[in-house]
Amino acid sequence: MGGRTPCGDPVADLALVNALELVTCGGQGETADEELGVIEDGALLVEGGRVSWVGSTKELKGKSFGRAKRTVDARGCLVTPGFVDPHTHLAFAGSREDELERKTTGETYRSILDSGGGILRTIQETRAASAATIAEESGGRVAQLLGNGVTTVEVKSGYGQRLADELKMLEAVGRLKKASDVEIIPTFMGLHAKPPEFRTTREYVDYAVRQMLPAVSVARTRPLFSDCFCETGIFSREECSKYLKASGASGLLLKMHADEFAESGGASLAAELGCVSADHLGRAGSEGIGEMARRGVAAVLLPGTSLYSSIPYADARGIIEAGCHVALGTDLSPNSWIESPQMVMSLACNGMKMTPAQALLGFTRNGARAVARKDLGFLGVGSSADFVVHSLPGYRYLPYRVGGRYVQRVFKRGKEVHSVQED
C-alpha cells in the first residue's frame, strides 16, 4: 500500500487534515451505545483505498510518515464516515406524485394499494420499462444520494414480481453498479405485493420459491440479500418463513419488512431465521424486539415512511434500550421519495426522540451492520476510506440544520467522487 520515502517511511496516498470535528464512529462494542469517537482538529491517512492512520492534526505533524501524495484541508468542517443507506427501493420506473395528494384527502397507504395503486401501480409501470430506462431513471436518484453523502446503498428489486421482470430489475441494478461511484448492494425482494395474475398469495409464494429464487440466485447481477413484506393482509408470517428459508438455502442473506402497520410476528420471525435486519418495526412488540436483540438482528427504522404514510413512528428508544443496534434508512421509493439522510436524521430526532449521536450511528456504523459489512460505517485503521466533508461545525448540526447544501466533498475508497465548488 502506498509508496515509501528514501528513508523507508511509507507515503500515504491521501492525508486529510484540520477537520474541526472528525467523527470516526469507531466504537466496535457489542452494545447499542452512542460512542462516536470525535476527534477535534482531526486527521487521517489513506493508503490503497483504506484508512491507515487516524488521530489529530497535531499528532500527525509529529509523525514521520513522509509527505502524502495528496492533502485535503478540512479546516472549519465536520468529517464523518460515508453514509450507508441500508434500505431503499430506488430502482423503479414512473412516479406516484398524485398519491400524496390523495393522502391529504384521507386515503391511506392500504386503501390506495387495495384500489390498485401503490406498489401495484409501480409494478405495472416498471414492467413496461426496459432495464436501460430503469437504470437511467434510477441513476439520477443515486446521484442525489451521493451528493448528500451516501457512499453505500442497498437497492431492492420487487417491482417486477414475475421472473422476467425481476431479472430485468436486477440487470438495471447491475447497470447502476457499473455506472455509479456509490457502492450498490443488490437485494431480491421476491415478496413485495401479490401481482394481479395470481389468485392468492399462497400461489404466488409457491411461484417465487420454485421459479424465481433458483434463477435469481445465479443471475448475472446476483443479489446479496433476499427480502419480503411480512404484514397482515400482504404476506403472512408462515408465507414469509417459507420464502426466507428457501432464500437461505439458495445462499442469500436474509432481510425482512416487518410489523409496519400491525404486529404480524415479523420481528420474532427475523430473530428465529437469523435475518441480518428487520425493517420498519412501527408496530413490533417488545417480545419480538427482545428476540431480535438476543440474536443480533439489526433494526432498520424508516421515519420518512411514517411521515409519508401517516403511520406511527417506531419506538426507537425502546428498541435501543432492548439492546438492538438501530440503523436508519431513507426508504427511497415511489411512496416516500426521500434522497436526504440528513432529513431522515432530523425526523429520527424530532419524531422518534433519538439523539443526534444515535441518528448519525444509524447511517454509519449501524447502517453498515444492516448490510453485513464490517469495513464500512467507521473511520479506523483498515476501514474503507469512505468519508464526507460537511460545511458544518459539528455532528449535532446534521439533524438540526436541514434543507441546505452542506455536503462539500465525498470520498469513496480514498477517491474523491463528489465535490461542490464554493461560491
C-alpha positions in Angstrom: 0.0 0.0 0.0 1.3 3.4 -0.9 4.9 4.3 -1.7 8.0 4.9 0.5 10.3 7.8 1.2 14.1 7.3 0.5 14.4 6.7 4.3 11.8 3.9 4.1 8.9 5.7 5.7 5.5 4.9 4.0 4.0 7.7 1.9 0.2 7.9 2.1 -2.0 8.3 -1.0 -4.0 10.9 0.8 -3.9 12.9 4.0 -7.0 14.7 5.4 -6.1 17.4 8.0 -7.5 20.2 10.1 -11.1 18.8 10.5 -12.9 20.8 13.1 -14.6 17.5 14.1 -13.5 14.2 12.8 -16.2 11.7 13.8 -14.8 8.2 13.5 -17.9 6.2 14.7 -15.2 3.7 15.6 -16.6 2.0 18.7 -16.9 -1.7 17.8 -18.5 -2.9 21.0 -21.5 -5.3 21.0 -23.8 -3.0 22.9 -26.0 -0.3 21.4 -24.3 2.8 22.6 -23.5 6.4 21.5 -19.8 6.1 21.1 -18.9 8.4 18.2 -15.1 8.8 18.7 -15.0 12.5 18.0 -11.5 13.9 17.3 -11.1 17.7 17.4 -8.6 19.0 14.8 -8.8 15.6 13.3 -6.7 14.0 10.6 -6.4 10.7 8.8 -4.2 8.9 6.2 -5.3 6.7 3.3 -3.3 4.0 1.6 -4.7 1.7 -1.0 -8.3 2.8 -0.5 -8.2 2.1 3.2 -7.6 4.2 6.3 -4.1 3.6 7.6 -3.9 6.1 10.5 -6.4 8.3 12.5 -5.6 11.0 15.0 -5.3 14.8 15.4 -3.5 17.0 13.0 -1.0 17.9 15.8 -0.2 14.3 16.2 0.2 13.8 12.5 2.7 16.6 12.3 4.8 14.8 14.9 4.9 11.6 12.9 7.5 10.7 10.2 5.1 9.3 7.6 6.6 11.3 4.8 4.6 13.7 2.6 1.3 12.4 1.3 0.7 12.4 -2.4 -2.4 14.5 -1.9 -3.6 16.6 1.1 -7.3 17.5 1.8 -7.6 20.5 4.1 -10.9 20.2 6.0 -10.4 23.4 8.0 -13.6 24.5 9.7 -15.5 21.4 8.6 -17.1 18.3 10.0 -15.9 15.0 8.6 -17.9 11.8 9.0 -17.8 8.3 7.6 -19.6 8.0 4.3 -23.3 7.3 4.9 -24.6 3.8 4.5 -28.3 3.7 3.4 -29.4 0.1 4.2 -33.0 0.3 2.9 -34.1 1.7 -0.5 -36.4 0.8 -3.4 -34.8 3.3 -5.7 -34.9 1.1 -8.8 -38.2 1.7 -10.4 -40.0 3.4 -13.3 -42.7 6.1 -13.2 -43.8 8.0 -10.1 -46.8 8.4 -7.8 -46.9 12.1 -7.0 -50.7 12.1 -7.2 -50.9 9.7 -4.3 -49.6 12.3 -1.9 -52.5 14.5 -2.9 -54.9 11.6 -2.3 -53.4 11.1 1.1 -54.2 14.7 2.0 -57.9 13.9 1.5 -57.8 11.0 3.9 -56.9 8.0 1.8 -54.4 5.6 3.5 -51.5 3.7 2.1 -53.5 0.5 2.4 -56.6 1.9 0.7 -54.5 3.2 -2.2 -52.9 -0.3 -2.5 -56.2 -2.0 -2.4 -57.5 0.2 -5.2 -54.7 -0.9 -7.5 -52.3 2.0 -6.7 -49.2 2.0 -4.6 -46.8 -0.9 -5.2 -49.2 -2.4 -7.8 -49.1 0.7 -9.9 -45.3 0.8 -9.8 -45.2 -2.9 -10.7 -47.2 -2.0 -13.8 -45.0 0.9 -14.8 -41.7 -0.9 -14.1 -42.8 -4.0 -16.1 -43.5 -1.7 -19.1 -40.0 -0.2 -18.9 -36.7 -1.6 -20.2 -33.7 -2.3 -18.0 -31.9 0.7 -19.6 -34.8 3.0 -18.8 -35.0 1.8 -15.2 -31.2 2.3 -14.8 -31.3 5.7 -16.3 -34.1 7.0 -14.2 -32.7 5.4 -11.0 -29.2 6.7 -11.7 -30.5 10.2 -11.0 -31.6 9.1 -7.6 -28.3 7.5 -6.9 -26.6 10.8 -7.8 -28.8 12.7 -5.4 -27.8 10.3 -2.6 -24.2 10.7 -3.4 -24.5 14.4 -3.3 -26.0 14.0 0.2 -23.1 11.9 1.5 -24.2 8.4 0.7 -21.3 6.2 -0.3 -23.0 2.8 0.0 -26.7 2.0 -0.7 -28.8 -1.1 -0.6 -31.1 -1.4 -3.6 -34.1 -3.7 -3.7 -35.9 -5.3 -6.7 -39.6 -6.1 -6.1 -41.4 -4.0 -8.7 -41.4 -6.9 -11.2 -42.9 -9.8 -9.2 -42.5 -12.2 -12.0 -39.3 -13.9 -13.1 -38.5 -12.0 -16.3 -39.2 -8.6 -14.8 -37.3 -9.3 -11.6 -34.3 -10.4 -13.6 -34.7 -7.2 -15.6 -34.7 -5.2 -12.4 -31.5 -6.9 -11.3 -30.0 -6.2 -14.7 -30.9 -2.5 -14.1 -29.2 -2.6 -10.7 -26.2 -4.2 -12.3 -26.0 -1.2 -14.7 -26.2 1.1 -11.8 -23.3 -0.7 -10.1 -21.1 -0.2 -13.2 -22.1 3.5 -13.8 -22.1 4.9 -10.2 -19.3 5.8 -7.8 -21.7 4.8 -5.0 -21.3 1.1 -3.9 -24.6 -0.6 -4.6 -25.7 -3.7 -2.7 -28.5 -5.6 -4.5 -31.4 -7.2 -2.7 -34.0 -9.5 -4.3 -37.4 -8.6 -2.9 -39.4 -11.6 -4.1 -42.4 -10.9 -1.9 -43.4 -7.3 -2.2 -47.1 -7.5 -3.3 -49.2 -10.1 -4.9 -49.3 -9.4 -8.6 -52.7 -9.3 -10.3 -52.2 -12.5 -12.4 -52.1 -14.7 -9.2 -55.3 -15.5 -7.4 -53.8 -16.0 -3.9 -50.7 -15.0 -2.0 -50.0 -18.7 -1.4 -50.0 -19.4 -5.1 -47.6 -16.5 -5.7 -45.3 -17.6 -2.8 -45.0 -21.0 -4.4 -44.1 -19.4 -7.7 -41.5 -17.2 -6.0 -39.9 -20.2 -4.3 -40.0 -22.6 -7.2 -39.4 -20.4 -10.2 -37.8 -17.1 -9.2 -35.4 -18.0 -6.4 -33.4 -20.6 -8.3 -33.0 -18.3 -11.3 -32.3 -15.1 -9.2 -29.6 -16.9 -7.1 -27.5 -17.5 -10.2 -28.3 -14.2 -12.1 -25.5 -12.2 -13.6 -26.3 -9.5 -11.0 -26.6 -11.8 -8.1 -28.3 -10.3 -5.0 -26.6 -10.4 -1.7 -29.9 -10.4 0.2 -33.4 -11.7 -0.1 -36.3 -9.6 1.4 -40.1 -9.9 1.9 -43.0 -7.9 3.2 -44.3 -9.6 6.3 -47.5 -7.8 7.1 -51.1 -8.5 7.9 -53.1 -8.6 4.6 -49.9 -8.7 2.5 -47.8 -11.8 3.2 -48.3 -13.8 6.4 -45.6 -15.0 8.8 -45.9 -18.5 7.5 -45.6 -17.5 3.9 -42.5 -15.3 4.6 -41.0 -18.1 6.6 -41.3 -20.5 3.7 -39.8 -17.9 1.3 -36.9 -16.9 3.6 -35.9 -20.5 4.4 -35.8 -21.2 0.6 -33.8 -18.0 0.1 -31.3 -19.0 2.7 -31.0 -22.4 1.1 -30.2 -20.6 -2.1 -27.2 -18.9 -0.4 -28.8 -15.4 0.1 -28.6 -13.4 3.3 -32.0 -12.5 4.8 -33.8 -9.3 5.4 -37.5 -8.5 6.3 -40.0 -5.8 6.1 -41.7 -6.4 9.5 -44.6 -5.2 11.6 -45.0 -1.8 9.8 -48.8 -1.5 10.1 -49.7 -4.2 12.6 -47.8 -6.7 14.7 -47.7 -9.7 12.4 -44.9 -11.7 14.1 -42.3 -10.4 11.7 -39.8 -9.3 14.4 -39.8 -12.7 16.0 -39.5 -14.5 12.7 -36.5 -12.3 11.8 -34.8 -13.5 15.0 -35.8 -17.1 14.5 -34.3 -17.2 11.0 -31.2 -15.2 11.8 -32.0 -12.3 9.5 -29.3 -9.6 9.1 -32.0 -7.0 9.7 -35.7 -6.4 10.3 -37.0 -3.1 8.9 -39.9 -0.7 9.7 -41.0 -2.2 13.0 -43.6 0.5 13.7 -45.9 -2.0 15.4 -43.4 -4.6 16.6 -44.0 -5.9 20.1 -41.4 -5.9 22.9 -41.1 -9.7 22.8 -40.2 -9.8 19.2 -37.7 -6.9 19.6 -36.1 -8.7 22.6 -35.6 -11.8 20.5 -34.0 -9.6 17.8 -31.6 -8.1 20.3 -30.6 -11.6 21.6 -30.0 -12.8 18.1 -28.1 -9.7 16.9 -30.7 -8.7 14.3 -30.2 -5.1 13.3 -33.3 -2.9 13.5 -33.7 -0.6 10.4 -36.1 2.3 11.2 -37.6 4.4 8.5 -39.1 7.6 9.9 -39.6 9.1 6.5 -42.1 6.3 5.7 -44.1 7.3 8.8 -44.1 10.9 7.5 -45.4 9.9 4.1 -47.8 7.2 5.1 -49.1 9.0 8.3 -48.4 6.0 10.5 -46.9 5.9 14.0 -43.1 6.2 14.3 -41.3 3.1 15.6 -40.4 3.1 19.3 -36.7 3.9 18.7 -35.9 4.4 22.4 -37.5 1.2 23.4 -35.7 -0.7 20.6 -32.4 0.7 21.7 -33.0 0.1 25.3 -33.8 -3.6 24.4 -30.3 -3.9 23.1 -30.8 -3.7 19.3 -28.4 -1.8 17.0 -30.6 0.7 15.3 -29.9 1.7 11.7 -31.7 4.3 9.7 -32.7 4.2 6.0 -34.2 6.7 3.6 -36.7 4.1 2.2 -36.3 6.0 -1.1 -39.2 4.7 -3.2 -42.2 6.0 -5.2 -44.1 6.2 -1.9 -41.5 8.1 0.1 -39.2 9.8 -2.3 -36.5 10.9 0.1 -33.0 11.4 -1.0 -31.5 13.0 2.1 -30.1 11.1 5.1 -29.9 14.4 6.9 -33.7 14.8 6.6 -34.2 11.3 8.0 -31.8 12.0 10.9 -33.9 15.1 11.7 -37.1 13.0 11.6 -35.4 10.4 13.8 -34.6 13.0 16.4 -37.8 15.0 16.3 -40.2 12.1 15.6 -38.6 9.2 17.4 -36.5 11.1 20.0 -33.3 9.6 19.0 -30.2 11.6 20.0 -28.1 13.2 17.2 -25.4 10.7 18.0 -27.8 7.8 17.7 -29.1 9.2 14.4 -25.6 9.5 13.0 -24.7 6.0 14.0 -27.9 4.9 12.2 -26.4 5.9 8.9 -22.9 4.9 9.6 -21.8 2.1 11.9 -25.3 0.6 12.4 -26.2 1.1 8.7 -23.1 -1.0 7.9 -24.3 -3.7 10.3 -27.6 -3.8 8.5 -25.9 -4.7 5.2 -23.4 -7.1 6.9 -20.3 -5.0 6.2 -17.6 -4.7 8.9 -15.4 -2.4 6.8 -17.9 0.4 6.4 -19.5 3.0 8.6 -16.5 4.0 10.6 -13.1 5.5 10.1 -10.3 3.4 11.7 -7.2 1.5 10.6 -8.3 -1.0 8.0 -11.7 0.6 7.2 -12.7 1.6 3.7 -11.7 5.2 3.2 -15.3 6.4 2.7 -15.8 9.8 4.2 -17.7 13.1 3.8 -16.6 16.6 4.4 -19.5 18.8 5.5 -19.5 22.6 5.7 -20.9 22.3 9.3 -19.1 22.9 12.6 -20.1 19.6 14.3 -22.2 16.4 14.1 -25.1 17.9 16.1 -25.8 20.1 13.2 -26.7 17.2 10.9 -30.2 16.7 12.2 -30.6 20.3 13.3 -29.8 22.4 10.2 -31.5 20.7 7.3 -32.6 21.7 3.8 -29.4 23.4 2.7 -26.4 22.2 0.8 -23.8 21.2 3.3 -22.0 18.2 1.8 -18.8 19.7 0.3 -16.8 16.7 -0.7 -17.4 12.9 -0.8 -14.6 10.2 -0.9 -15.1 6.6 -1.7 -12.1 4.3 -1.0 -10.0 7.4 -0.9 -11.1 8.7 -4.3 -13.0 12.0 -4.5 -16.3 11.1 -6.1 -18.3 14.3 -5.5 -17.4 17.9 -4.8 -19.2 21.3 -4.6 -17.4 24.4 -5.7 -17.7 27.2 -3.2 -19.4 30.4 -4.4 
